Amino acid sequence: MALTALIPIPARINPSLRSAKQATMLQVLGSPRHTYDRECQPVLNPDLKEHLFTRSVGPFRVT
């Protein structure tokens, strides 16, 4: 099987799970930074930053 092959998720796994709303994430975690633009920029919020980690996951790194 190819690594890029899509595998269907059975309907019985987390049937009521929904993604968090942006307002909820901002309320709980805070805003990652004070200003935004089209370029990627680092997280400046120290409370949020302490929960971020960069790890090697095989051929690449993820944060």
Buried (B, 14 or more C-beta within 10 A) or exposed (E): EEEEEEEEEEEEEEEEEEEEEEEEBEEEEEEBEEEEEEEEEEBEBEEBEEEEEEEEEEEEEEE
